[in-house]
Amino acid sequence: MQPFAAISDTGTPQVTYIQPNLPAAKLYRALSLKFPGEFVDFINFSEDGKELLFSVSSDRDPGTYYLIDTQHYKVLKLFSVAPWINPAQMAERIPMHFKASDGLELEAILTVPNHVPMNNLPMVLLPHGGPHGISDTWFFDEDAQFLASRGYLVLQVNYRGSGGRGYAFKEAGYLKWGTRIQQDLIDGVKWAEAQHYADPKRVCVYGASFGGYSAMMSVIRAPGLFKCAVGYAGIYDLAMMYKKGDIRERAAGRSYLRTVIGRNDADLDANSPDKLADRIDVPVLLVHGKDDQRAPFAQAKAMRDALEAAHKPFEWLVKPGEGHGFYSEKDNVDFLNHLQAFLAKYIGPGAEPAN
């Protein structure tokens, strides 16, 4: 099939038709009109072109898959990704832009609790994992939606190193894990506060994997900016990545580590939260699975031990049998209950909808 349109990789997806008169382009336009507010994705045609598998999704809708008979235009619903989700109850996600402290324009995505004005809200900074080549997008995000459902404004920043803006932007985050990437996140928080979206007295940071690393490092780099920090399945000792975990087990993984964090022991220590725990000025919640292979449990223990040695307040939630993120429903519910209680304790309850 010939290309008929291009889709923007950042912001709210915008379709630009390249060959609008092709049959596939006309079909795409017709289906888009049938699903207003949703993004239509053509997945694949049958070999004879008589059937098409496609999906629709949005910032509020995790997605539904359909099959269409392209000769008779009969659409068959196959399944929903998460049928328990009611899109009407989900929060809007708004892509925006701000300038970092060095002048570079960055994308921010705000998830806004339903039925509250976006003014002076308690906010959670939610840095994504990766970090390189991964990005936050307009589409449905479970963590952001959970936090918004509890009344918190959620800020996600596509810091340099993220995907979606080409190789040079991704490369700009190399060797900058604990420095420029963290500054981009900090600049995003300051921007949200300057716009009066967020209440400066009620901001917490929560992230998983590299986001867990960022939760600790952003607090270290910006004393007084946050009221609490949550690290979930995080990396806290950069040098340990060369000794433990599945990344180091392959030559490609070891090459990746040398490229993105370097091999200088002094630099690794200078950018490792467990070596800087005495600078953490907020309560911390550490969450980890004991069977995590990507960020081994030893990472969490190193951070715990450092916080204890520095006499810093922290809470500890560890689950046996869980890996890089929890998979069982019971453990996930327990974690989310801990998360919302921790946030309520340190930045207060979320905003209540206006009557």
N, C-alpha and C positions, 0 to 999 in steps of 0.2 A: 504494500500500500504506500502511496506517495504521501509525504508530509503535507498536511493541509493547514496547520496552525502551530503557533508557538505559545508557550505559557510562561509567564513570569515566575521566577524561582524565589522571589522575596515578596513581602507584602501580601495583600489579598490577591489571589490568582486572577490574572487578567489574560484573556485569550485574544491573540492577534492572528487573524486569518491571513494565510499566505496564498492559498488557492481556494477562495471562497466558493467557487462553482463546482468543485469536486463533489461527487455524491456523499463521500464520507463527511465533508465539511457541512453539507446541508443537513445530514443526519445529526451531526453533533449540535448544530444550532437548534434544531427542532427539539432534541432531548434536553438541552440547556433551558429552553423555554418551559419545558414540562416540570423542571425541578428548580424553580427560582430560589436564589440564595444558596444553592448547592453547587459544588464543583463536580462536573461530569468527567470521568476518566475512562477512555477507551482502553480496555486491557488487551483484547485480541479478537480477531475475526476467525471464523472457521475457514478451512482451506478453500471452500467454494464461495466464501463471502456471504453466505445466506444467514449466518448467525453471528451475533456480536455479544461478547461478554463485556459488561461495563459496570462501573460503580459510581455512586454519588456520595459525597461527604461534605462536611463543612466544619466551621469552628465549633459548632454545637452538636454536630452529628458525627459519630465515629465511622459511619459508612454502611451502605447497603449494596449488595451485588444483584445485578439483573442480567437477564438474557433477552435479547430482542431478535425476532424474526425479521430480517431486513427486507423481505419481500412483502410480508403482510403487515408489518409494523405492530406485531403483537409483542407486548413486553411481559416477561415472566419474572416475578420477584423470586430470587433464590434464597438469600438469607441476609440478616443484619449482623454486623460485626459484634455489636453489644445491644441486643434487643431490650435489655433492662433499662437502657438510657432513654429518657424522654428529652429530645432536643429542645422542646419548648421550655424546659426547666433549666437548661444550661446557660452559661454566661457568654456574653459577646467577647470576642478577642479582637483587639484593635492594633494593627501594625502602625507604628509611628517611627519617627526619626529624631535623633538628637546628635549634637556634636560632642565628641570626646574632648578631653582637656587639651589634646594636641591638635584639635581642629578636624579630625577625621569624622565623617558622618557615619553613624552606626544605626542599625535597626533595633528598635525596642518593640516588644509585643506586650500589651497590657490586657489582662483578663479582668473584666469589671463585674463585681457582684451585681446580680439582678436588682433592679428597682431601687438603687441608691445613687445619688449624685456622685460623680467622680471628683470628689473634693475632700481633701484632708482625711483620707481613708487609712486604716491600718494596712500595712503593705508587707508582702513577702517577696524578697528577691529570690528567683528560682533559676540559678545558672545551670545550663545544660551540660551533659556529659560529653565524652569524646576525648579531648576537645576538638581535634582537627577534622574538618570536613563535615562535622555534625552541625545542624542548625535547628533553632526553634522556628516553627512555621505558623501560619494562620490556622492550620487545621487543628482538630480536636486534640486536647492535651489532658490526660487524666489527672496529673498532679495539679495543674492550674485550675481545672474545673472543681476538683475537690476543695481546694483552698478558697476559691471564689464562692462556692456553695456555703462556706462557713463565714462569709462576709469579708474576706480579705482581698484587697487589690493585689494582683500578681504581676510582677515585672520580670520579663525575660529579655535578655540582651544577647544579640548575635555579635559578640565580641570578636576582635580580630583573631583569626585562627579557625573561625566557624566556616561552614560550607555555604554555598549559594552565591558567592561573589567572586569566584575564580581562584586560581592557584596562588596568585600573589597575596591575596587577602588571607588565605589559609596559611601560607608560609610566614606571614607577618606575626603569627603567634608562636612560631618555633623559638625555643629557648626563652620564652616569656611567660611561662606558666604562672609564676608567682609574682610577676611584675606588671607588664603592660596589660595582660588579660585581666588581672584583678583590677587595675585602674579603670579599664573600660566598664567593668561591672559597677565599680564605685561611682564613676561618672554618671552611669545610668540612674543610680539611686538619687544622686544629687540633682539630676535633671528632673526626675519625677517629683522631688520635693519642691524644687523651684517653680514647677508648674502648678503647685498646690494640689497635685493628685494624691500625694502621700503625706501623712502626718509624720514629721521628722522624729517625733517622740515614740512612734510605734512602728518600727521597721525591724524585721527579722530576715535572716537568710537561711534557706534550706536547699540542699542539693544532693544528688546521688552520683556516685562514681567520681568523675572529675568534678562534678558539681559539689560533691562532699568535700573534696579538696578545696574548692573555691569558697565553700561556706566557712572553713577555718581561715583561709588565707585572706579573704576580704575583710574579715574582722581584725586580723593582725595588721593589715595595711591601712585600715581606716578606723583608728580608735574613736569610740564615741558615736559612730554612725549607726550602729546596730544595737539592738537590745537583747538579741539571742541568736544562736546559730545551731543548725541541725545538719549533721553529716551522716549520710546514709550510704553504706557500701563504699566508703571513700578511700582515697589514697592520701596518706599523711606523711609518709617517709619516702622521698623520691629515690634515694640510694637503694632502698629495699627492693625497688622494682627490678634491679639487676640481679637480685638474689632469690626472690620468691615471686610466685605468680606465673600465669601461663604466657604472658607476653614474652618473657625472656627465653622461653623454651624453643623458639624458632629463630633462625638466622634473621628472617625478615623482622621479627619482633625486636631483636637486639639492635638491628640497624635503625628501626623506628625510634627506639629509646635514645640512641646516640644523637639522632637528628633533632628530636623535639625537646629533650631535657638536658642533653649533653652528658659529659663524663667527668666533669670537674667536681670533686667531692665537696669542696668548699662552697661552690655554687649550689649544689644539690642541698646541702644542709641549710644554706641561707634562704632556700625557698621551700623548706619542709615544715609544715605546721608543728610536727612533734618536736622540732628543735627550737620552736619559737613560742611554746605554750605559755611562757611567762608574760607574753604580750597580749594574750586573749583576755579581754575585759568584760565578757558577757557570759551568761550561763550557756552551756553546751549540752546538746542531746546527741549521743553517738548510737547509731543503729547499724547492726552488721549481721550477716549470716556466717555461721561457723565453717560452712563448706565453700565459701567464696574462693574461686580460683583466679579470677581477674584481679581483685583487690583482696588478697588473702587476709584471714582473720588477724594475722600478726600485725597488719596495718592498724586495725582498730585498737589492739592491745597496746601498741606503741603510743598511740594518741592518748589512750586512757592513762597509761603510766606517766606520760609527760604532764597531763593535767593534774594528776594526783601529786606528782613531785612539786609542781608549781602552786599547789593548794588552790586550784581553780574549781569552781562549782560545775558539776556535770551530771547528767543522767545517762543511763546505760541500758540499752535494749539489744539483747543478743538472742538469735534463734538457731538452735541446732538443725541440721539438715537443710538449711537454706543456702543458696548460692549468691550470685551477684544481683541481689534484689530478691525479695520474698515472692514465693510462688503459691503457697497454700493460702486459701481464703482466710483461715483462722489467724495466721500470722500477719497477713495484710491488715485485717480488721484491727488487730491488737496494735500494730504500728500506727495506723491512722488515728486510733483513739489516743495513743501517746502523743502523736504530733499535734493534734488539735488542743489537747490539754496543755501541752508545753507552750504553744503559741498564746493561748488564752492567759496563761500564768504571767507571761513576760511582755506581751504587747496588748493584752486585753482581748475581750471578745470581738468578733468581727462586726461590721456594720449591719444594722438591722434594716430591712426594707422599709421604705416610707409607707405609711398607711394611705 
